[in-house]
Amino acid sequence: MEKSLFIPIFATENEEVMAKIIGRKKERDELLRILNRQQADLVAVYGRRRVGKTFLIRETLKEHFVFYHTGISPIEIQGQNLLEAQLTAFASTLTFSGAAINGKPKNWIEAFDWLRDFLTEQDKSKRIVVFLDEMPWMDTPRSGFMSAFEHFWNGWASGQENLMMVVCGSATSWIEDHLINNYGGLYGRTTAEIQLSPFTLYETEQMLHALGVNMSRYDIVQAYMAVGGIPYYLSYFQPGKSLAQMLDILFFNHKSKFQNEFDRLFNSIFISPDRYKKIVRLLAKRHIGYSRDDISIMTGIPSGKDLTKMLRTLESSDFIIRYKPFENDRKHLLYRLTDPFCLFYLRFVEDHTTTPDFWTTHEHAPAIASWRGIAFEDVCLCHIPQLKSALGISGVATEASPWTMQGDEGHDGMQIDLILDRNDRVVSLCEMKFTSTEFNVDKSYDMKLRNRIQQIQQLVSRRHNVQMVLVTTFGLKYGVHSGIFQQTLTIDDLFTP
């Protein structure tokens, strides 16, 4: 057990913090654990933009902040001297925090010297927290920011046992490259890394209830299909409005809140946003995704280090997933867009002319019904742990992937929404069906499923048992052909913690 010279966080304060934050228990506990120990800590918190990083840190640690600075978005200072603008803002925050300084620093070395002098004056018997938010924005071209920060941390801060420094950023690749995986002066210096992912359905339901928004789980799943588990987006849902009304307000009304969000999202975190958007737009066109070579050819981005970095960045930011199709080797990895907001925006908003009440008047249209079916698959892919728990295989090592077989002349192709290839020698073929009533299996669908089982059985060892699993909204209607499914899961199974 770690000893501490500092005043601990009492249970009442801990409970008050937890009451304000939805979910994030593991991340909150980690921040509070670090706060209550005696050593210099450099904590990196990162994740997709709008995922709630700043809110989590601020609500958990704000009573202990002695310096809290946010970098200025490059979008906001276009046409200005970027370095000068960032240094001016840093000096302004120092002044606001109580530092006795005049003017602005000449460079980042001097800026961090001023921060060091200010922190030296603080009460050494207390744990002090320094929070640098959107740190990647401060590292403008040729600014010397990282060299100055390395000098500050290695030369002074790392020796201050009462100092907890939290750095945060939405540019996840920058955080990973410059801090977590830094092989230079900051090698091994981070004492904790916390990656924040989008909310699960369970956490989404908690947040909507906290906002006074009462929705059925059927509608919450559809809300998740449109905006994902992003707290910032969910915060705009209003009590007393139907799901269709909210989607119209957020996406389709005149000057709707999210009308330009796609461009803002990418422009604010990527140095070359157009190339990232080109990859995302391509992946939105094909549900199963594309190989790296296909992406390079179809976007015109050379298949080199830049493409590797962009794909890794999109993956670590929870926009895309990389997966190995069932029974293929690692050379056939595919990249698939799974971010619900991007998928919804590119399908229904960008380059589309719609009326202000588009969703309200078209929610029963065949095109939207088709979208729901595909989007439900993506929701399930984001909840593999919940699916495994409902199947009773949480502790079984599993590879999850969709499977597609191209048809040849005279034969139709075949697709399985999700295959769970399990180490207990069971292969679970999961069919996802988003319906408004119990799902009914008719004779033709029964034959289709039996054909899929036969095809998969030919690909795996005879020692493997192939089973069918149905994941649907309201369960399976009992009938002559319902026995094709060995297990049935409902959306309630997706809402478990």
FENVENNOR-V559956 format. One record per run of one state. SS is the DSSP state (h for helix, s for strand, l for the rest). FROM is the first residue (numbers start at 0). LEN is the number of residues. If there is no record, write none. Layout:
BEGIN
SS&FROM&LEN + SS&FROM&LEN
END
This chain:
BEGIN
l&0&10 + h&10&10 + l&20&4 + h&24&11 + l&35&5 + s&40&7 + l&47&5 + h&52&12 + s&64&6 + l&70&11 + h&81&16 + l&97&10 + h&107&13 + l&120&7 + s&127&6 + l&133&1 + h&134&4 + l&138&6 + h&144&11 + l&155&1 + h&156&3 + l&159&3 + s&162&7 + l&169&2 + h&171&9 + l&180&11 + s&191&5 + l&196&4 + h&200&10 + l&210&6 + h&216&11 + l&227&3 + h&230&4 + l&234&8 + h&242&10 + l&252&8 + h&260&7 + l&267&5 + h&272&11 + l&283&6 + s&289&2 + h&291&8 + l&299&5 + h&304&12 + l&316&3 + s&319&5 + l&324&5 + h&329&3 + s&332&5 + l&337&2 + h&339&9 + l&348&9 + h&357&5 + l&362&3 + h&365&16 + l&381&2 + h&383&8 + l&391&6 + s&397&8 + l&405&8 + s&413&9 + l&422&3 + s&425&8 + l&433&5 + s&438&1 + l&439&3 + h&442&17 + l&459&5 + s&464&8 + l&472&3 + s&475&1 + l&476&5 + h&481&3 + l&484&2 + s&486&3 + l&489&1 + h&490&4 + l&494&3
END
